Amino acid sequence: MKMTMNKIFVDLKYCYGINKLKVEFDFSVKRTYAIYSPNGVMKTSFAKTFIDLSHGKDSVDLVFPDRVTKREITDESGSDVKPEEIFVIEPYNEQFNTDKVSTLLVTKELKEEYDKAYQELETKKNEFIKKLKNISQSTDCESEFLLTFSSSGENNFLDLLSQVLTELDGKQIKYNFRYNDVFDKKGNVKKFLDKHRSSLELYSKNYESLISKSNFFKKSENTFGTYQATEILRSVSDNSFFDAGHSFELTDQTKIGSVSDFKNLLDVEIKKVVSDEKLKKIFEKVDKDIGSNVELRAFKSVIEKNNTLLLELKDYESFKKKVWLGYLDQLTVEVQDLLNFYNTRKSQLEDIVSKAKKEKTDWERSIEEFNDRFKGLPFRLTIKNREDVLLKTSAPTVEFLFSDSEGQKSIERGELLKVLSQGERRALYLLNIIFEVQARKKNKQTTLFIIDDIADSFDYKNKYAIIEYLNDISKEGCFGQLILTHNFDFYRCVSGRLYLPRNNRLNVVKTKDEIKIVEEKYQNNPFKHWKDNLDNNSMLIASIPFVRNLAEYAGYKDEFEKLTSLLHIKTDSQNHTILDLEVIYKIILKDKNNLSLSNGGKKVIQVIYESANTISQNTDDVLDLENKIVLSIAIRLKSEEFMIKKINDQSFVDQISVNQTVTLINKYEELFAAETSNIDLLEQVNLMTPENIHINSFMYEPILDLGDEHLKDLYKKVSKF
C-alpha cells in the first residue's frame, strides 16, 4: 500500500521559537528526508509542533504566548494531515508505552475470523443488556452485574450469567425500585448502612419478634412478611383471580373472595406490625438521618414506600444478588437464548485461540527483530495474558525477565528502569517504538514519522543498527520519514545508507526572521569540490588546512611549515604569495601538476583579509562552508597580529611550538589583565576557531554549527583591534 500523502506542506509561525517556516516535502519519489539542524536551531521545536498535531493539541510560542501561532500542515489536496497520520519518535521518552501491542498478538486472518465471531456475540449480548437495563434501570448493567457476582478474578459477563442461570426458577422476588437508588455508584447508601448498623439490627429484631407473634405473617426459613403479602396483593389487584371463582383460605379458616377483602385484611395486619411503637421509633430515627443527607434523597424515597427493605439491607451484598436475580428471573427465556448462542460461539473462539497459540506472531517477530539488532541487553519480554488479550477481556500485560550470570527474575517495568543503564533504558524505549511501527505496518496506517535524533547518545554499533531499521521503514509504501539530527556524522551515514538523492538531504538555516530548510551542499567531501575550483579565493583559502594536514601526514616538512604560517602569524606569514601556494599545491596534490592560479604575486594574507572583508559584508542569508572557514582563519590571524604587537616580545613568540593562539592569549591576560573587554573577545576567538581550522574531511560539524551572523560579527570586532 502506498502512502496517501505524496506531498506535505508545512507553514508555521510562532511555534516554540520558530518565527517562520514554510517548506514542502515531496514523497512521490523517495519517502525519506534527512535533515541536518545545527544545535539550537529548529529541531526540537519542529518535533514538538508535530507532537501537538499527533495529540490533537494547539501549538504555542512558550516565550511569547501572546503571539498568534500559525500551524498549517496539509497534503497535496490541501487537506489537513490527520493526527493519526503523524508519529513523532523522540530521542528518549521514558513514559512512552505503545498501546498497540494487542494488535500484534495474532495474525490478521485469525484476528478477522475472531472479530467476526466476537462481534456477533457482542451484538447479541448488547441486545440482552438493553432489555436488562429497562428492568433494572441501572446506569451500567454489565459492570454492576460483574461487581455483584464476580469472585476469584472471573470477569466475563456471559460466564457469570451462566453460573446464575440455575437460580432462575420463576420464584425470585421482583423488586421494582431503580437499582442505583439503593446501590449507588458512590457507595453513599452502603456508608450510611454501615454507620447505622446497630439501628438496623434493632429494627430487624423487633420486626421479626412482631412477625413471630402474628396469626397472619410467619417467621421461618422462608419468612412470609409484609413485603411478601404486598406482592401477592399486587399480583391479584385486577380481580381476575377472584372473578375466576378462586379464593384464599387462611390458617384460621377465614376465606378471602375479593381484592377489597384481602386489602382490608392486609391493611389491618400490616398496621399491627408497622404501627408498633418501638418499630416506628427506630424507623423514624433512621428515616430522619436519611433525610439529612442530600445524597440519599433517592434512597429515602425507596424506603418510604417500603420500609421493610431495611431488613434486606442488613446484608447489603447478599441483597444486591437477590435484586439481580429478581431482574434476571423476568428474562429467563432471553438468558437461556443468549447462553446457547454464547456456547456455540465460545467453542469457535476457543478454537481460534488454540490456533493463535501455535503460530508465530508479529509481536514475536518484533522481539526477535529487536534482539537481532540490539545485543547484550539484560532483559527479555513475554506477554503474561495473551489469551485474555485475544478474548478482549483485558489489556496486554508485559512481563520483563531480568537475567544475570546467576539466574533470572520477573520484574515490573518501573523497577526494571531503575536497574538499567541509560543506554539500556533507551533500548527498551526503542523496543516500544518497534512495536508501534510494526502495528502501523500491519494495519497499513499511512504514517509520517518525525524522527528526532533517535540515535543520540548511542554507541556506533547501535547507531548503525538504528540506521538499518530506518532503512527498513523507508521501504514501506505507507510510511514517510523526516529524520532530524544535529549530528552531522549521523546525518551523512543516514543519507548514504538510505541512498537518499541530493534533494532529500536538507540543511536547516536560521536567519534573523525565519527558518529555512534548504538542500545540503556538502553531500560528500567538500575538499574534492574545492580543489577543482581553486581559482575561487574562498575555496583556495578553505583548502589550506586540509592540504596542510596532507603535507604533515606525507612528510613534507617545509611545505607544512609554510602552510602553518598562513594559519598562525609567524615571521614569514606576510611573505607568502599566491604563486608560493600554487607551488605547494602542485607538490602535495599530484593531480594538480598543471595548476595555474591568477594574481600569483599577491600576498596570501592579503587575499585572506580581502575575502573575509567581502564575506563579512555579504547580506546573503546563508554562508557556505568555505566562507565560514575563511572567516575563522581571518579571525585567528587578526587576533594573533594584535596580541603579538601588544606583547612586543618576538623571542617569546618564536619559542611557541604548539597551541600558539592559546599561549598568546594566556600571555596577554597576564600582561594586560585590566583590558577585560579585549580578553573576553579573545576568549571567544579561542573557543570558536582552533578546532574549526584544523579540520579534516570528516570533521565539518563544529564549523557548520557556527551561526553566520556570529562569525561575521566576531570578525568585524577583531578587525578593530
C-alpha positions, 0 to 999 in steps of 0.5 A: 500500500502506498502512502496517501500523502505524496506531498506535505506542506508545512507553514508555521509561525510562532511555534516554540521559537520558530518565527517562520517556516514554510517548506514542502516535502515531496514523497512521490519519489523517495519517502525519506528526508534527512535533515541536518539542524545545527544545535539550537536551531529548529529541531526540537521545536519542529518535533514538538509542533508535530507532537501537538498535531499527533495529540490533537493539541494547539501549538504555542510560542512558550516565550511569547504566548501572546503571539498568534501561532500559525500551524498549517500542515496539509497534503497535496489536496490541501487537506489537513494531515490527520493526527493519526497520520503523524508519529513523532519518535523522540530521542528518549521518552521514558513514559512512552508505552505503545498501546498497540501491542494487542494488535500484534498478538495474532495474525490478521486472518485469525484476528478477522475470523475472531472479530467476526465471531466476537462481534456477533456475540457482542451484538447479541449480548448488547441486545440482552443488556438493553432489555436488562437495563429497562428492568433494572434501570441501572446506569451500567448493567454489565459492570454492576452485574460483574461487581455483584457476582464476580469472585476469584478474578472471573470477569466475563459477563456471559460466564457469570450469567451462566453460573446464575442461570440455575437460580432462575426458577420463576420464584425470585422476588421482583423488586421494582425500585431503580437499582442505583437508588439503593446501590449507588455508584458512590457507595453513599447508601452502603456508608450510611448502612454501615454507620447505622448498623446497630439501628438496623439490627434493632429494627430487624429484631423487633420486626421479626419478634412482631412477625413471630407473634402474628396469626397472619405473617410467619417467621421461618426459613422462608419468612412470609412478611409484609413485603411478601403479602404486598406482592401477592396483593399486587399480583391479584389487584385486577380481580381476575383471580377472584372473578375466576371463582378462586379464593384464599383460605387462611390458617384460621379458616377465614376465606378471602373472595375479593381484592377489597377483602384481602386489602382490608385484611392486609391493611389491618395486619400490616398496621399491627406490625408497622404501627408498633411503637418501638418499630416506628421509633427506630424507623423514624430515627433512621428515616430522619438521618436519611433525610439529612443527607442530600445524597440519599434523597433517592434512597429515602424515597425507596424506603418510604414506600417500603420500609421493610427493605431495611431488613434486606439491607442488613446484608447489603451484598447478599441483597444486591444478588437477590435484586439481580436475580429478581431482574434476571428471573423476568428474562429467563427465556432471553438468558437461556437464548443468549447462553446457547448462542454464547456456547456455540460461539465460545467453542469457535473462539476457543478454537481460534485461540488454540490456533493463535497459540501455535503460530508465530506472531508479529509481536514475536517477530518484533522481539526477535527483530529487536534482539537481532539488532540490539545485543547484550541487553539484560532483559527479555519480554513475554506477554503474561495474558495473551489469551485474555488479550485475544478474548478482549477481556483485558489489556496486554500485560508485559512481563520483563525477565531480568537475567544475570550470570546467576539466574533470572527474575520477573520484574515490573517495568518501573523497577526494571528502569531503575536497574538499567543503564541509560543506554539500556533504558533507551533500548527498551524505549526503542523496543516500544517504538518497534512495536508501534511501527510494526502495528502501523505496518500491519494495519497499513496506517499511512504514517509520517514519522518525525524522527528526532535524533533517535540515535543520540547518545548511542554507541556506533554499533547501535547507531548503525543498527538504528540506521538499518531499521530506518532503512527498513521503514523507508521501504514501506509504501505507507510510511514517510520519514523526516529524520532530524539530527544535529549530528552531522556524522549521523546525518551523512551515514543516514543519507548514504545508507538510505541512498537518499538523492541530493534533494532529500538531504536538507540543511536547516538555516536560521536567519534573523526572521525565519527558518529555512530548510534548504538542500545540503551542499556538502553531500560528500567531501567538500575538499574534492569540490574545492580543489577543482575550483581553486581559482575561487579565493574562498575555496583556495583559502578553505583548502589550506588546512586540509592540504596542510594536514596532507603535507604533515601526514606525507612528510613534507616538512617545509611545505607544512611549515609554510602552510602553518604560517598562513594559519598562525602569524609567524615571521614569514606569514606576510611573505607568502604569495599566491604563486608560493601556494600554487607551488605547494599545491602542485607538490602535495596534490599530484593531480594538480601538476598543471595548476595555474592560479591568477594574481600569483604575486599577491600576498596570501594574507592579503587575499585572506583579509580581502575575502573575509572583508567581502564575506563579512559584508555579504547580506546573503542569508546563508554562508557556505562552508568555505566562507565560514572557514575563511572567516575563522582563519581571518579571525585567528590571524587578526587576533594573533597580529594584535596580541603579538604587537601588544606583547612586543616580545618576538623571542617569546613568540618564536619559542611557541611550538604548539597551541600558539593562539592559546599561549598568546592569549594566556600571555596577554591576560597576564600582561594586560589583565585590566583590558577585560573587554579585549580578553573576553573577545579573545576568549571567544576567538579561542573557543570558536576557531582552533578546532574549526581550522584544523579540520579534516574531511570528516570533521565539518560539524563544529564549523557548520554549527557556527551561526553566520551572523556570529562569525561575521560579527566576531570578525568585524570586532577583531578587525578593530583591534 
